[in-house]
């Protein structure tokens, strides 16, 4: 970074640390106010959230109910910022007091297979706090990430995410590093709940509608036979719950393309199930169904 970028980085970090001094219970009240303000001011994202919820729950015709869910989505999104700031004052031991661990035996069983572990996750709950939630667990962690264009913010987020030992791998040209990490019996965290262009993925069912989904996780699992474990950090009344769910069995047929489609569908279904359990904790502001399965040609 050049000098101006370093200054911006320090200003951003100081701002986050300062916000982090606000007690979490007070932050929640502030977040609720800011979220409500953004809900009414940010018409673009309000429309996206409302349309996405309507797509996912087509039988829910009560507008006021959709608005209530949408306001909760805005609240969840704003609260993530305050929780990240709060986490800068936490260490592994202090965070444990706020976090319940569930299903870790699923990870242990997968790790014992000796092929490394692929951790499937999504933008549910507070995914940004997963590295600190992992910090007290005895396994080597890696995660894919997409670098931001704004260098100071990219470095700040990367420094926050990696300060507890998780190694972050840029998503472009990452396959070699992924295979190397799995060969060392390490874990790789992969987010796969966002829309991609038609040439980057396959269409699978997501809330009853076709959604173009990245195929990377299925390709890696099929090549390495590394087990896939869904993992999520869900917000609860008393803090958080770090959930390691059951391994998703790898499906293999004689058709390579079908293998990719079936396994990608199974991974997407695991994400959908988690969202259905915590509908207002998913990032509905993302246009998940943006890429269409086909387009009609004009005559």
N, C-alpha and C positions, 0 to 999 in steps of 0.2 A: 504494500500500500504506500501511496505517496503521503506527504505531510498532511494535506487537507483531509484525506481519507482517514488517517490516523486520528485526527482531531474529531471528526464526525463519529468515529468508532468510540472514542472515549466519552463523548457527550451522550451517545446512546446508552452506553454501559452505565454511566453515572445516573442517567434518568431511570433506567430499570431498577438499579439498586435502591434509589430513593423511593420509588413506588413500592418496592418490596418491603419497606419499613412499615407500610400500612398493615395493621392486623388483618388477617384473612377474612374474618367475619365482617369487618368494615368494608373491605374490598368487594365483597359480594354485594353489599348494598349499593356501592358506587357503580359496580358493573351492571347492576339491574337498571339503574337510572340511565347510564350511558347506552345500554342496549335498547331501551325503550325509545330513547332519542333517535338512535340510528335507524330503528325500525320505521319510524315515521318520516325521517329525512332521506334515507337511502332507498329511493323508490326502485332502483334497478335490482338490488339484492333482495329487497322485500318481494318483488315479483318473482325472482328466480326461486326463492325459498318456497313461496306459496305454490308456484307451478310444480316444483319438485315434489312437495308433499301431496299435492293433488294427483300427480302421476303415480306415486307410491301407494296412496290410499284412495283409489277412485270411487269407493263407495261412501267415503266421508264427504257428504255434500254440505255440511254445516260450515259456513264461512267463518263464523266466530270461533269454532273449534280449530280450524286450520290457522287462524290468526293467533290463537293462544299458543299452538305448537310452534309457529314461526317466531313468536316473541321469545319463547324458550330457547330456540336455536340461536337467535341473536345474543341472548344472555350467555349461553354456553361459549360462544365464540369470543365475546368480550372478556369473559372470566378467564379464559386461557392466558391472556396477556397478564392479568394480575397474578395468576398462579405461577407463571414463569418468573415474574419479578420476585414473588415471595420465595420461590425455590432457590434463588441466588443466596439466600441467607441460611439455607438448609444444607446439612451434610447427610451422608448415607444413614447414620444412626438416628438423627432427628426426624428424617423423612419417614423412617419405618414406623414411627408412632402414629402416623397419619394413613398408613397404607396396609391393607389386609392382603395376604397372599393366598391364592386359591389355585389348586390344580398343578402345583409345581412338579408333582410326581410324573405328570404327562411329559414335561420337558426332560426329566431325568431318564425316563424310559426311552425316549427318543435319542438322547445323547448316548446311551449305552449301546446303541446300534453301531456306533463307531464311524458314521458317515457325515458327521456334522449335523446341524439342525437348521432348517429354514423356518424362520418366524414370520408368519403371515399376520399382518396387522392392517389397520385402517385409521382414518381420521375420525375416531370415536373417542368420546371422553376427552382426556387431555393427553394426546399422543406425544406431545413435546416433553412430558415428564417421564416417559418410559425409560430413558437412560438413567435417571436417578433412582427410579423404582428397581431397575436391574442391578444397581451398584452393589447391593448386599448379597447378590447371588453369585455362586462360584462357577462362572463359565465365561469364556472369552466371547465378547460381543462385537459384532460388526453390523452396520446398517447402510443401506443405499440411500443416497439423497441427491436431489437436483439442486445444483448451485444457483444462487440468485444473481441477477445481473448487477445489482448495487453492491459493490465490494465491501464497504464497511458493515452493512447489515448482514451480508453473507458470512463474513468472518465472525461477527458477534454471535449469530445464531449457531454457527458451527462450534465456537468456543464454549457456548453454554451447553450444547448437546454432548460434547465430548469430554467435559471436565471430570466425569466419573469413570472414564476409561473406555467408553464405547468408541470404536474406530469407525469413521464415516467414509464411505467409498462413493465418489462421484458416479452417477448413474450411467454416464456416457463411457463406453468402452470398459465396462466394469467386469465382464465375464471372467477374464483371466484371474483377477483378484478374488472373485467369488469362489472359483474352483480351488484356488490355492488355500483360501481360508477353510473351506469345507474339508479339504484334504488334511488339514491340521486339526480336524474335529471341532471347529469353532462354529458359532452361530451367525446367521445372516438375517437381519430384519428387513422386510420388504413391505412397503405400502402398495396396495393394488386396488384401490377403490375409486380411482379417478378415470374420467373419460380420456380416450386416446383416439387418434385419427385411424381411419379404416385400415391403413397399411401397417399400423403398429400393433394391431391386436385382432381378436376374434369377437364375434357377437355372442353374448350369453344372456340368459335370463336374469334380470335384476328387478325385483318387485313386479314381476309379470310383464316387463318390457325389455326389449333387446337393448343391451348396452355394450358398446365396444370396450373391450377390456384387455389390458396388457398381458402378453403370454409368457413373459420372462420367467415367472415363478414355475410354471408348468414345464417349460423347457429345461430349467436347471434341475428340477426334481426328477424328470424323466432321464436325464443324462447321468446324474450322480446317485440317484436313489436315496438322497438325503430325505429324512422324514420332515413333514410339514406340520407345524404346531401353530394354531391360531393363538395370538396373545393380544390382550387389550388392557388398557388402564382406564377403568370406569369410575366416574365420580359417584360417591355415595353420600348419605346424610352425614356420616362421621369422617369423611375424607375420601380415600380412594380404595379400589380393589384391583389388584394386579391378577388377571385371570390367564392361566395357561389351560387351553381347552384340549379336548381329545385330538390325537393325531388324525389327520385326514388321509385315509388310505390312497395310495397311488394306483390309478387305473391304467392298465396297459392292454392294448389290443394289437391287431396286425396292421391297423391303420394309424400312421403317425399323426396325421392331421386330426383325426378323431381323438387320439390320446390328448392332444393339446386342448381341444375344445372341451372334452369331458372333465379333465382335471381343472381347467380354468373355471368351468361352471361350478365345480364342487368348492373351489376356494371362494368364489363369489358368493355362493350360498351360505358359507360359514360367516361371511361378513354381513350378509343380509340378516341372518338369524340374530347376530349381535345387535344390529341396528334396531330390529323389531323389539328387542328387549329393552333398548334405551333409545327410543326414537328421537328425542330432542337433544341427544348428545352426539349426533353425527353432523358432519359439515354439509348441510343441505344447500349452502350457498354455491356449491360447485355444480355446474351443469352436467350431471352424470350421463344424461341421454342425448347430449349435443350431437354426436355423430350418428347419422341415420344409417340403417342397414342397406338402404338403396335410395335412389332418386329416380323419379319418373322423367323420361326423356320426352321433350316436346316434339311434336310431329310437324 
